[in-house]
Amino acid sequence: MAAEGRVVHAETQRFIAGRMKVRVHTVAVGHLPVLTAPEAVVDIVRASRARGRVGDGSGGRPAWRRPEIEQGE
């Protein structure tokens, strides 16, 4: 989460993250951490990958959003 971002309020970011049930990493940067703190972004991606969340073939999508997983109808 970009703690100093002004585009989306921090409480709104936390609320959305809570609904998505995701792990939140807070970095004291503005709205575009990929430009202002690329090393922090890389560290977060590497940590996620180590937990098996990135690069597992899911594209980061939850199971219900993956077309290769059959959905019960």
Secondary structure by P-SEA (a helix, b strand, c coil): cccccccccaaaaaaaaaaabbbbbbcccccccccccaaaaaaaaaaaaaacccccccccccccccccccccc
